[in-house]
Amino acid sequence: MDNKQDIRNIGIIAHIDAGKTTTTERILFHTGRIHKMGEVHDGTAVMDWMVQEQERGITITSAVTTCAWKGKRINIIDTPGHVDFTIEVERSLKVLDGALVVFCAVGGVQPQTETVWRQADRYEVPKVAFVNKIDRTGADFLKVVKEMHEKLGVNAQPIMLPIGMENEFKGVVDLIECKAYIFEEQGDLGEIQEAPVPEDMKELVTFWRHNLIVKLADVDEEVMDRYINDGGIYPHELKAFIRKATDKNLFTPVVCGTALRNKGMKFVLDAVVDYLPSPLDIRPAIGTNPDTGEQVVAEPSDDLPLCAYAYKIMTDPYIGTLTFTRIYSGKITAGTYVYNSTVGKKERISQLVKMHADDREMVQEAGAGEIVGLVGLKHTITAHTLCDESKPVVMEHIKFPEPVISMSIEPATRADQDKLGVGLKKLENEDPSFRVMYNEETGQTLIAGMGELHLEIIVDRLKREFGVQTKVGSPQVAYRETITREVKSTGKFIQQSGGHGQYGHVEVILRPGERNSGVVFTESIKGGAIPREYFKAIEQGVKAAAKSGSLAGYPVTDVSIELYDGSYHDVDSSELAFNNAGSIALREGMPKAKPILLEPIMNLEVTTPDEYLGDVIGDMNMRRIKISAIEQKGVTKIVTGEAPLAQMFGYATALRSLTQGRATYTMEPSFYKEVPRDTMEKILAGPAAK
């Protein structure tokens, strides 16, 4: 077993195109894990091992690999930047101890950077920031640091400064050691020369080193005490203070370089092992005993009972289903049984593997703090907990996003029929943000996901991995229904059929709810009109009815339902009766509460050269996009706005043709908003109405 202090479980996260995968390739090369560096633009990056990733030059699935640097073992997860695959980032962050966040020195803090940063904050993941592409025209290292303060509100400070910028970038000054390091043409591949700090940078270096200590002192009184009373801090002590503050999520060290040109990557690796935590340095994972409801703390020790979390399922063509698992405490041995506490079933682990992208290394045993792939599990899917049956524990569930787009899918031939069902089931198990539904009225199978690209990849994987030819319909927006006024509604379910009957009677108030609140059920029953034991059944009935609204059968959201009265029968009342009564109350109340359709609104950011701004804005106005800001960044304009998803199909192609392929955009789900009346009439009259 490794010394736990020498393990680093890190993720590489960033906005799309900031250089995550190239950074990972360089890390693997310098740690000796690979002997030839691949390039994303050539489709040869090791971590982009899926055919779909190589063709598109983007990362789709969170690949896992293991490497070593200066006696430390680093488990790396390279996550996607495209918003359609945000679930990959979410579930990776759940199991990581630290993150390397990559920023583009030209683009700075971009929208998706903010999204992944907030995701990492939600799981209290300590971070090191790497400002990449320092050699690019328009690069500005200190401006990116300033944006981190303004947009992310984070205590981020450089621990090095670049010597030269853009095509004159030739080295870095280490602010901790106060030494300069000069790169040769080959960057990290050649010799790195140690040198004194350049004369013209001494003032800047003094300022930023002092600033580094002041910002550390803001979060650690010992730093200020040492600095004032001892007349300074030694470099090794400063490193220890930075590590301590980073591990507590109070400080973010910032490094710089260019991954593509191979300059500064060794310093990035040093920052990862020096400042990001080991499994022993972070707060232990906390779960719940499913039998008693008591809190269980999973300390990172091999000698304690097992507590492990399955965070990702992958179908491997050679060994079947592979379950990626983070072990929080205890150990797992090949050939033994573990207990899945989420579903209450025992599972046999036939093999343990350590992954390097799509290569695998068989191991006999793995302990606390490690990330491994398990082979042979039949009942375990994403977000399930594996543990010791005598000491059951369930870890907190990940909240998966709701799909915003759907399309119909059918097999091209009768021979594809069975294969389609199998393929869809496996892909649904792998990806919790992908859903498969069956519309009984139309007889269609529907697939739903986070965007056009998401579903395009799913259809492509069905063809390549499962040999299924399919026919798909045009994409449909996942609309929602809500209400606009408060109403009272009665739900009665009474049946008499000799012997025991069924009796359930509820009185509810339906009210418009807060934005993004979903369906909220409360009760204010007085005088025991309905016994408490039936409240859960009523809530389940209400929420089951909310899956299909009264306007066009879309799911109901942002509605508050208050149970305030009703009645029961000593003999005939049952959970089933009250479940049905709850459903009836919602179904009958909805039409009276002035229901409306809601459509998903996306946060849109378009980056375009100045000369195309007029064309881009004209097109945005035609698509009902509400523009919120236009900013200048270098020679480009950045336009942000709120876009109705229904108007955004085919936008990538339209934007390319408007700007000769020079503009880019990012889009992510934001909230649901009322559909304009004329659009609603078309939806209710057209084939989209279910």
C-alpha positions in Angstrom: 0.0 0.0 0.0 1.2 3.5 -0.8 1.9 6.0 2.0 -1.4 8.0 2.0 0.6 11.2 2.4 2.2 10.6 -1.0 -1.1 10.3 -2.9 -2.7 13.2 -4.9 -6.2 12.7 -6.3 -6.6 15.6 -8.7 -8.9 16.7 -11.5 -8.0 19.0 -14.3 -11.0 21.4 -14.9 -11.5 24.5 -17.1 -13.5 26.3 -19.8 -13.6 24.5 -23.2 -10.4 25.2 -25.2 -8.4 26.5 -22.2 -5.9 23.6 -22.7 -6.9 20.9 -20.2 -6.1 17.9 -22.3 -2.8 19.3 -23.6 -1.8 20.1 -20.0 -2.6 16.5 -19.0 -0.6 15.1 -21.9 2.4 17.2 -20.9 2.1 16.0 -17.2 2.0 12.4 -18.4 5.1 12.9 -20.5 7.1 14.5 -17.8 6.2 11.9 -15.3 7.3 9.2 -17.7 3.8 7.8 -18.1 3.9 8.2 -21.9 6.9 8.6 -24.1 5.4 10.6 -27.0 3.2 13.6 -26.5 -0.1 13.6 -28.4 -1.9 16.7 -29.6 -5.6 17.4 -29.3 -5.7 19.1 -32.8 -4.1 16.0 -34.4 -6.5 13.6 -32.6 -3.5 11.9 -30.9 -4.0 12.9 -27.3 -3.8 9.8 -25.0 -6.6 11.0 -22.7 -9.0 11.7 -25.6 -9.2 8.0 -26.3 -12.8 7.8 -27.6 -13.1 8.0 -31.4 -15.7 10.8 -31.0 -13.2 12.9 -28.9 -10.4 12.5 -31.5 -12.7 13.6 -34.3 -14.0 16.6 -32.6 -10.9 17.7 -30.7 -12.8 17.9 -27.4 -13.0 15.8 -24.2 -16.3 14.0 -23.7 -15.7 11.5 -20.9 -13.6 12.0 -17.8 -10.6 9.8 -18.4 -8.5 8.5 -15.4 -4.8 7.9 -15.2 -2.1 7.4 -12.7 1.5 8.8 -12.7 4.3 9.7 -10.3 6.3 12.9 -9.6 9.0 13.4 -7.0 7.9 10.3 -5.0 4.2 11.2 -5.0 1.6 9.2 -6.9 -0.9 11.4 -8.8 -4.3 10.0 -9.9 -5.6 12.4 -12.5 -9.1 12.8 -13.9 -9.1 15.0 -17.1 -12.7 16.3 -17.3 -14.6 17.8 -20.2 -15.1 21.5 -20.6 -18.2 21.4 -22.9 -21.3 22.2 -20.9 -23.2 19.3 -22.4 -21.0 17.0 -20.4 -21.2 18.9 -17.1 -22.2 15.7 -15.2 -18.7 14.3 -15.9 -17.2 17.3 -14.1 -19.8 17.1 -11.2 -19.2 13.4 -10.4 -15.4 13.7 -10.8 -15.3 16.6 -8.3 -17.3 14.6 -5.8 -14.4 12.1 -5.4 -11.3 14.4 -5.9 -9.1 15.8 -3.2 -7.8 18.7 -5.3 -8.1 20.4 -8.7 -5.8 22.0 -11.2 -7.9 24.8 -12.8 -6.6 25.8 -16.2 -7.2 29.4 -17.4 -6.4 30.8 -20.9 -4.0 33.8 -20.5 -6.0 35.6 -23.3 -9.6 34.5 -22.5 -9.2 34.9 -18.7 -12.1 33.8 -16.5 -14.7 32.5 -19.0 -18.3 31.4 -18.3 -17.6 27.7 -18.0 -14.6 28.4 -15.8 -17.0 30.1 -13.4 -19.3 27.1 -13.6 -16.6 24.5 -12.8 -15.1 26.7 -10.1 -18.5 26.9 -8.3 -18.9 23.1 -8.7 -15.5 22.6 -7.1 -16.4 25.0 -4.3 -19.6 23.0 -3.7 -17.5 20.0 -2.9 -14.9 22.1 -1.0 -12.1 21.0 -3.4 -8.8 22.9 -2.9 -7.4 24.4 -6.1 -4.2 25.4 -7.9 -4.7 27.8 -10.8 -2.6 27.4 -14.0 -2.6 30.3 -16.4 -1.9 28.6 -19.7 -1.1 30.0 -23.2 1.2 32.8 -21.9 2.9 32.8 -25.3 -0.3 33.7 -27.2 -0.9 37.1 -28.7 -3.0 39.1 -26.2 -1.9 37.1 -23.1 -2.0 39.1 -19.8 -1.1 37.0 -16.7 -1.8 39.7 -14.1 -5.1 40.6 -15.7 -6.2 37.0 -15.4 -5.3 37.1 -11.7 -7.3 40.3 -11.3 -10.3 38.6 -13.0 -10.1 35.7 -10.6 -10.5 38.1 -7.7 -13.4 40.0 -9.4 -15.4 37.2 -11.0 -14.6 34.3 -8.6 -14.1 36.3 -5.4 -11.1 34.1 -4.6 -7.9 34.7 -2.6 -5.7 33.8 -5.6 -2.1 35.0 -5.7 0.8 34.3 -8.1 3.7 32.2 -6.7 5.6 32.9 -9.9 5.7 35.7 -12.6 6.4 35.2 -16.3 9.5 36.7 -17.8 8.3 38.2 -21.0 4.8 37.8 -22.5 3.3 36.6 -25.8 6.1 35.4 -28.2 8.8 36.9 -25.8 7.9 34.5 -23.0 11.2 32.9 -22.0 11.0 32.0 -18.3 9.5 32.5 -14.9 10.5 34.1 -11.6 9.8 31.9 -8.5 8.4 34.3 -5.9 9.0 31.9 -3.0 12.7 31.3 -3.7 13.2 34.7 -5.5 15.0 32.9 -8.4 14.6 33.1 -12.1 14.4 30.1 -14.4 15.1 30.6 -18.1 13.7 28.1 -20.8 15.6 27.0 -23.9 13.7 26.8 -27.2 12.5 23.3 -26.2 11.1 24.5 -22.9 10.9 21.8 -20.3 12.5 19.3 -22.7 15.8 21.2 -22.6 17.8 22.4 -19.7 16.2 25.0 -17.5 18.8 27.6 -16.5 18.6 29.0 -13.0 19.4 32.8 -13.0 19.2 35.9 -10.8 15.9 37.9 -11.0 16.2 40.3 -14.0 17.0 43.9 -13.0 13.8 45.3 -14.7 11.6 42.9 -12.7 13.1 43.3 -9.2 10.5 45.9 -8.1 7.6 43.9 -9.5 8.9 40.7 -7.8 9.3 42.5 -4.4 5.8 43.9 -4.7 4.2 40.5 -5.5 6.2 38.5 -2.9 5.1 41.0 -0.3 1.6 40.7 -1.6 1.7 36.9 -1.4 2.7 37.1 2.3 0.0 39.7 3.1 -2.7 37.6 1.5 -1.6 34.5 3.4 -1.5 36.6 6.6 -5.2 37.5 5.9 -6.1 33.8 6.5 -3.3 32.7 8.9 -2.2 34.9 11.8 1.0 32.9 12.3 2.3 34.2 8.9 2.0 37.8 9.9 3.4 37.1 13.3 6.5 35.4 11.8 6.9 38.1 9.1 6.8 41.0 11.6 8.6 39.5 14.6 11.1 37.2 13.0 12.0 39.6 10.2 11.1 37.3 7.3 10.0 33.8 6.4 12.2 31.1 4.9 11.1 29.6 1.5 10.4 26.1 2.9 8.2 27.7 5.7 6.4 29.8 3.1 5.6 26.7 1.1 4.2 25.0 4.2 2.0 28.0 4.9 0.7 28.1 1.3 0.0 24.3 1.5 -1.9 24.7 4.8 -4.1 27.7 3.5 -4.7 25.9 0.1 -5.8 22.7 1.8 -8.3 24.7 3.9 -9.6 26.3 0.7 -8.6 29.8 1.9 -6.0 30.4 -0.7 -5.3 29.5 -4.4 -1.7 29.6 -5.6 -1.3 30.7 -9.3 1.3 29.4 -11.7 1.9 30.1 -15.4 3.3 28.6 -18.6 2.3 27.3 -22.0 1.4 23.6 -22.2 1.6 23.4 -26.0 5.1 24.9 -26.1 6.2 22.8 -23.1 7.3 25.7 -20.9 6.6 25.6 -17.2 4.9 22.2 -16.9 7.5 20.9 -14.4 6.6 23.9 -12.2 2.9 23.0 -12.5 3.7 19.4 -11.4 5.7 20.8 -8.4 2.7 23.0 -7.4 0.4 19.9 -7.6 2.5 17.8 -5.2 3.6 20.8 -3.0 0.2 22.4 -2.4 -2.7 20.1 -3.2 -3.8 17.8 -0.4 -3.3 14.1 0.2 -6.3 12.0 1.3 -5.0 12.6 4.9 -5.1 16.4 4.6 -8.8 16.8 3.7 -11.8 16.6 5.8 -12.9 12.9 6.0 -15.9 11.9 3.9 -19.2 11.7 5.9 -22.0 9.2 5.2 -25.1 8.0 7.0 -25.9 4.6 8.6 -29.0 3.5 6.6 -30.3 1.5 9.6 -29.9 4.1 12.4 -29.6 7.4 10.5 -26.4 8.2 12.5 -23.5 10.0 10.9 -20.5 7.9 9.9 -17.1 9.4 9.4 -14.9 7.5 6.8 -11.3 8.1 8.0 -8.7 7.4 5.4 -7.2 4.2 6.9 -6.9 0.7 5.4 -7.6 -0.8 8.8 -11.2 0.6 9.1 -14.4 -0.9 7.7 -14.8 -0.3 3.9 -16.5 2.8 2.6 -16.2 3.4 -1.2 -18.2 5.5 -3.6 -19.0 4.4 -7.2 -18.8 7.6 -9.2 -18.8 6.4 -12.8 -19.8 3.4 -14.9 -18.1 2.6 -18.2 -18.8 -0.3 -20.7 -15.5 -1.8 -21.6 -15.5 -3.9 -24.8 -13.0 -6.4 -23.3 -13.9 -6.8 -19.6 -17.6 -5.7 -19.5 -18.9 -3.1 -17.1 -16.1 -1.1 -15.3 -17.2 0.7 -12.1 -14.8 3.6 -11.2 -14.7 3.9 -7.4 -13.1 6.1 -4.8 -12.1 4.3 -1.6 -12.6 6.5 1.4 -11.7 4.0 4.1 -10.8 0.3 4.4 -9.6 -1.7 1.4 -10.9 -3.8 -1.5 -9.4 -7.1 -2.6 -10.0 -8.9 -5.9 -12.2 -12.0 -5.6 -14.0 -10.8 -2.4 -17.5 -9.6 -1.7 -18.6 -6.1 -0.8 -22.0 -4.8 0.2 -23.9 -2.2 -1.9 -25.8 -0.3 0.8 -27.7 1.9 -1.6 -29.7 -1.1 -3.0 -29.0 -3.6 -0.2 -27.2 -6.3 -2.3 -23.9 -8.1 -2.1 -21.5 -7.8 -5.0 -18.5 -9.9 -5.9 -15.4 -8.0 -7.2 -13.8 -10.3 -9.8 -10.9 -7.9 -10.7 -9.4 -4.6 -9.7 -7.8 -2.3 -12.3 -5.9 0.9 -12.3 -6.7 2.8 -15.4 -4.4 4.8 -17.8 -7.0 6.3 -20.2 -8.2 3.1 -21.9 -5.2 0.9 -20.9 -5.7 -1.1 -17.7 -3.3 -2.6 -15.1 -4.6 -5.4 -12.9 -4.0 -5.1 -9.2 -4.8 -7.5 -6.3 -5.7 -4.9 -3.7 -6.4 -1.2 -3.2 -6.7 0.9 0.0 -8.1 4.2 1.3 -7.4 7.3 -0.8 -7.2 5.3 -4.1 -9.3 5.5 -7.2 -9.7 2.2 -9.0 -11.9 0.4 -11.5 -13.9 -2.6 -10.3 -15.0 -5.4 -12.6 -17.9 -7.8 -12.0 -20.4 -5.6 -10.3 -24.0 -6.3 -11.4 -26.2 -3.9 -9.3 -23.9 -0.9 -8.8 -24.4 2.3 -10.8 -23.3 5.9 -10.4 -23.6 7.3 -6.8 -23.9 3.9 -5.1 -22.0 3.2 -1.9 -20.0 0.0 -1.3 -19.2 -0.9 2.3 -18.8 -3.6 4.9 -22.1 -5.4 5.4 -21.7 -5.3 9.2 -21.0 -1.5 9.2 -23.4 -0.2 6.5 -22.9 3.4 5.3 -24.5 5.5 2.5 -22.7 8.5 1.0 -24.5 11.6 0.0 -26.1 11.4 -3.5 -25.0 13.7 -6.4 -27.7 15.9 -7.7 -28.0 15.2 -11.5 -29.2 17.9 -13.9 -32.5 17.6 -15.7 -32.3 17.1 -19.5 -33.3 20.1 -21.6 -33.6 18.5 -25.0 -35.1 15.3 -26.4 -35.5 13.5 -29.7 -37.2 10.4 -30.9 -35.1 7.4 -31.8 -35.9 4.2 -33.6 -34.0 1.2 -35.0 -33.2 1.4 -38.7 -34.1 -2.3 -39.2 -35.8 -5.0 -37.3 -32.4 -6.6 -36.6 -31.4 -3.4 -34.7 -34.5 -3.5 -32.4 -33.0 -5.6 -29.5 -29.5 -4.1 -29.8 -31.0 -0.6 -29.5 -32.7 -1.5 -26.2 -29.5 -3.0 -24.8 -27.3 -0.1 -26.0 -29.6 2.6 -24.6 -29.8 0.8 -21.2 -26.0 0.6 -20.9 -25.6 4.3 -21.9 -28.2 5.4 -19.5 -26.4 3.5 -16.7 -23.1 5.2 -17.7 -24.5 8.7 -17.9 -27.1 9.9 -15.3 -27.8 13.1 -17.3 -29.0 11.0 -20.2 -32.6 9.6 -20.0 -34.6 7.1 -22.1 -38.4 7.4 -22.1 -41.3 5.8 -23.9 -44.2 7.8 -25.0 -47.2 5.5 -24.9 -49.5 7.7 -26.9 -47.2 7.9 -29.9 -45.4 4.6 -29.4 -42.0 6.4 -29.7 -38.8 5.9 -27.7 -37.4 9.3 -26.7 -33.9 10.1 -25.6 -33.2 13.2 -23.6 -29.9 15.0 -22.7 -28.1 18.2 -22.0 -27.8 19.5 -25.5 -27.5 18.8 -29.3 -23.9 17.6 -29.0 -24.7 15.3 -26.1 -27.4 13.4 -28.1 -25.3 13.5 -31.2 -22.5 11.6 -29.3 -25.0 9.2 -27.9 -26.3 8.3 -31.4 -22.7 8.0 -32.6 -21.8 5.7 -29.8 -24.8 3.5 -30.4 -23.5 3.0 -34.0 -19.8 2.4 -33.2 -19.9 0.6 -29.9 -23.1 -1.4 -30.2 -23.4 -1.7 -34.0 -26.9 -0.2 -34.0 -28.2 1.8 -37.0 -30.8 4.3 -35.9 -33.2 6.9 -37.3 -33.7 10.0 -35.1 -36.3 12.8 -35.1 -35.5 16.5 -35.0 -34.6 17.7 -31.5 -37.4 18.8 -29.2 -37.2 21.3 -26.3 -38.0 19.9 -22.8 -40.7 22.3 -21.9 -42.2 22.5 -18.4 -45.6 23.6 -17.1 -46.4 25.8 -14.1 -49.3 27.8 -12.7 -49.9 31.6 -12.4 -52.5 31.9 -9.7 -53.4 30.4 -6.3 -56.4 27.9 -6.2 -57.9 25.4 -3.8 -58.5 21.9 -5.0 -60.1 18.8 -3.6 -58.9 15.2 -4.2 -61.3 12.4 -3.3 -60.6 8.7 -4.0 -63.6 6.6 -2.8 -64.2 3.0 -3.9 -66.7 0.5 -2.4 -66.5 -3.1 -3.6 -67.8 -5.3 -0.7 -65.5 -5.8 2.3 -62.9 -3.1 2.8 -63.2 -0.1 0.5 -60.8 2.7 -0.3 -61.2 6.2 1.1 -58.9 9.2 0.8 -59.9 12.8 0.8 -57.5 15.8 0.7 -57.9 19.5 0.4 -54.9 21.4 -1.0 -53.9 24.9 -2.0 -51.8 25.2 -5.2 -49.6 28.3 -5.4 -47.0 29.5 -8.0 -43.6 28.6 -6.5 -40.1 30.2 -6.6 -38.0 30.0 -9.8 -36.1 26.6 -10.0 -37.9 25.3 -6.8 -39.5 22.3 -8.5 -42.5 20.8 -6.8 -42.6 21.7 -3.1 -45.1 19.9 -0.8 -46.0 21.2 2.7 -48.8 20.4 5.2 -50.7 22.5 7.7 -53.2 20.0 8.9 -54.9 20.8 12.2 -56.8 18.6 14.6 -55.7 15.4 13.0 -58.0 15.6 10.1 -55.6 13.2 8.3 -53.2 11.0 10.3 -49.5 11.8 9.8 -48.7 8.4 8.4 -50.6 9.3 5.2 -48.6 12.5 4.5 -45.8 10.7 2.6 -48.3 8.9 0.4 -50.1 12.1 -0.4 -46.8 13.8 -1.3 -45.8 10.9 -3.6 -49.2 11.0 -5.3 -48.9 14.8 -5.9 -45.3 14.4 -7.3 -46.3 11.5 -9.5 -49.2 13.6 -11.0 -46.7 16.5 -11.5 -44.8 14.4 -14.0 -47.5 15.3 -16.6 -49.2 18.7 -16.7 -52.6 19.7 -17.9 -51.7 21.8 -20.9 -49.5 19.5 -23.1 -48.4 16.7 -20.7 -45.0 18.3 -19.9 -43.6 18.0 -16.3 -44.9 20.5 -13.8 -42.4 22.7 -12.0 -42.2 25.7 -9.6 -45.4 24.9 -7.9 -46.0 24.9 -4.1 -48.7 22.5 -2.8 -50.0 22.9 0.7 -52.2 20.2 2.3 -54.4 22.0 4.7 -57.5 19.7 5.3 -59.2 16.5 4.4 -60.7 13.5 6.0 -60.1 9.8 6.5 -62.0 6.6 7.4 -60.9 4.4 10.3 -61.3 1.2 8.2 -61.2 2.1 4.5 -58.3 4.6 4.4 -55.0 3.4 3.2 -51.7 4.8 1.7 -52.9 3.8 -1.8 -56.2 5.7 -1.3 -54.4 8.9 -0.2 -51.7 8.5 -2.9 -54.5 8.6 -5.5 -56.3 11.4 -3.7 -53.1 13.5 -3.9 -52.8 12.9 -7.6 -56.4 13.8 -8.2 -56.1 17.1 -6.3 -53.2 18.2 -8.4 -54.7 17.1 -11.7 -58.0 18.8 -11.0 -56.4 22.0 -9.6 -53.9 22.6 -12.4 -56.5 23.7 -15.2 -58.1 26.2 -12.7 -54.7 27.7 -11.8 -54.1 29.3 -15.2 -51.3 27.0 -16.3 -48.6 28.3 -18.7 -45.7 26.7 -20.6 -42.1 27.4 -19.5 -39.1 27.1 -21.8 -35.5 26.5 -20.9 -33.4 29.7 -21.1 -29.6 29.3 -21.7 -26.8 31.6 -20.6 -25.1 32.4 -24.0 -21.6 33.9 -24.5 -20.4 34.6 -28.1 -16.8 35.7 -28.8 -16.6 37.3 -32.2 -14.1 39.5 -34.1 -15.2 43.2 -34.1 -16.1 43.3 -37.8 -18.9 40.6 -37.4 -20.5 42.2 -34.3 -23.4 43.7 -36.3 -24.3 40.4 -38.1 -24.0 38.4 -34.8 -26.3 40.8 -32.9 -28.8 40.9 -35.8 -29.0 37.1 -35.7 -29.4 37.1 -31.9 -32.3 39.5 -32.1 -34.1 37.3 -34.6 -33.7 34.4 -32.1 -35.4 36.2 -29.2 -32.0 36.4 -27.4 -32.0 39.1 -24.6 -28.5 40.6 -24.8 -27.2 41.5 -21.3 -23.6 42.8 -22.1 -21.1 43.5 -24.8 -17.5 43.7 -23.7 -14.2 44.4 -25.6 -11.4 41.9 -25.1 -8.4 42.5 -27.3 -9.6 42.6 -30.9 -12.7 40.6 -30.1 -16.1 41.4 -28.7 -17.8 39.2 -26.1 -21.6 39.3 -26.2 -23.5 37.7 -23.3 -27.2 37.1 -23.2 -30.2 34.9 -22.3 -31.2 32.6 -25.1 -34.4 30.5 -25.5 -33.1 26.9 -26.2 -35.9 26.4 -28.9 -34.2 29.1 -31.0 -30.7 27.7 -30.7 -30.9 24.5 -32.8 -28.2 24.7 -35.5 -26.7 27.8 -34.0 -23.1 26.5 -34.3 -23.5 26.2 -38.1 -25.3 29.6 -38.4 -22.6 31.4 -36.3 -19.8 29.8 -38.4 -21.4 31.0 -41.7 -22.0 34.5 -40.3 -18.3 35.0 -39.2 -16.4 32.8 -41.6 -15.8 30.3 -38.8 -14.0 32.8 -36.6 -16.6 33.2 -33.8 -17.1 30.8 -30.9 -19.9 30.4 -28.4 -20.7 28.6 -25.1 -24.1 27.9 -23.8 -25.4 26.4 -20.5 -28.9 25.9 -18.9 -29.9 28.8 -16.6 -33.6 28.8 -15.8 -37.1 28.3 -17.1 -39.2 31.2 -18.3 -42.7 31.7 -19.6 -43.1 31.0 -23.3 -44.5 34.0 -25.4 -48.2 33.6 -26.1 -47.8 33.2 -29.9 -45.1 30.6 -29.5 -47.2 28.7 -26.9 -50.1 28.5 -29.3 -47.9 27.0 -31.9 -46.5 24.4 -29.5 -50.0 23.4 -28.2 -51.3 23.1 -31.8 -48.2 21.3 -33.2 -46.8 17.8 -33.0 -44.7 18.7 -29.9 -47.8 18.7 -27.8 -48.0 15.3 -26.2 
